[in-house]
Every structure is written in structure tokens, then in C-alpha cells.
Amino acid sequence: IDAIYRGLKKLGDTCKELIELYHFQEIPLKEIAELKEMGYGNLRKRIFDCRNRLKRLATEELKLSHTLKV
């Protein structure tokens, strides 16, 4: 969990905001699309890309924390 939060801090502002709106505040995609004035399909792709970026960053954070503990 800590690695995910550290990864979130490294994400760009837009990605961080979209992930927080969708996953933490559980706002439906259609509402987020209207709020951000984005097309629904574009928003879905953007969130998918942001999640992949967060996954990569969290994995790097896990590797880094493991390396520091050894």
C-alpha cells in the first residue's frame, strides 16, 4: 500500500486527480467525464494509462524499498 501512495505522489497532477476521483471517491466515469469536460472513451483510456503508470511506479517503489532493506 505504501508503494502505491509513493507512486501516486510521483504521478502527474492529472493522473493523480483522475485516479483519486474514480478509485478513492468512487465517482462514476460518466460524471468524471462531464466534470473534466472529456469524452467518455477518452477518459477511460486516460485512466487505463494512468493506472498502468501507477503500477509501474509502485513496482519501482517496491524494488527500491526492498533494496534499501537488504
C-alpha positions as CSV (number, residue, x, y, z in Angstrom):
1,I,0.0,0.0,0.0
2,D,2.8,2.4,0.9
3,A,4.4,1.8,-2.5
4,I,1.1,2.8,-4.2
5,Y,0.9,6.0,-2.3
6,R,4.5,6.8,-3.0
7,G,3.8,6.1,-6.7
8,L,0.7,8.4,-6.6
9,K,2.9,11.2,-5.4
10,K,5.1,10.8,-8.5
11,L,2.2,10.8,-10.9
12,G,1.4,13.9,-12.8
13,D,-1.4,16.0,-11.4
14,T,-4.0,15.0,-14.0
15,C,-3.4,11.3,-13.5
16,K,-3.4,11.6,-9.7
17,E,-6.7,13.5,-9.8
18,L,-8.4,11.1,-12.1
19,I,-7.3,8.0,-10.0
20,E,-8.4,9.7,-6.8
21,L,-11.8,10.7,-8.3
22,Y,-12.5,7.3,-9.7
23,H,-10.9,4.9,-7.2
24,F,-10.9,6.7,-3.9
25,Q,-14.0,8.9,-4.2
26,E,-15.8,6.3,-6.4
27,I,-17.3,8.8,-8.7
28,P,-18.7,7.2,-11.9
29,L,-16.7,7.6,-15.1
30,K,-19.6,9.4,-16.8
31,E,-19.7,12.0,-14.0
32,I,-15.9,12.5,-14.1
33,A,-16.1,12.9,-17.9
34,E,-18.7,15.7,-17.5
35,L,-16.7,17.3,-14.7
36,K,-13.5,17.3,-16.6
37,E,-15.2,18.1,-19.9
38,M,-13.7,15.0,-21.5
39,G,-15.2,12.4,-23.8
40,Y,-16.2,9.2,-22.0
41,G,-14.0,7.0,-24.2
42,N,-11.0,9.3,-23.9
43,L,-11.4,9.3,-20.1
44,R,-11.5,5.5,-20.0
45,K,-8.2,5.3,-22.0
46,R,-6.6,8.0,-19.9
47,I,-7.5,6.3,-16.6
48,F,-6.2,3.0,-18.0
49,D,-2.9,4.6,-19.0
50,C,-2.7,6.3,-15.6
51,R,-3.3,3.0,-13.8
52,N,-0.5,1.4,-15.8
53,R,1.8,4.2,-15.0
54,L,0.9,4.0,-11.3
55,K,1.5,0.2,-11.4
56,R,5.0,0.8,-12.9
57,L,5.8,3.4,-10.3
58,A,4.6,1.3,-7.4
59,T,6.6,-1.7,-8.6
60,E,9.7,0.5,-8.8
61,E,9.0,1.8,-5.3
62,L,8.7,-1.8,-4.0
63,K,12.0,-2.7,-5.6
64,L,13.6,0.4,-4.1
65,S,12.3,-0.3,-0.6
66,H,13.4,-3.9,-0.9
67,T,16.9,-2.9,-2.0
68,L,17.2,-0.4,0.9
69,K,16.2,-3.1,3.5
70,V,18.8,-5.6,2.3
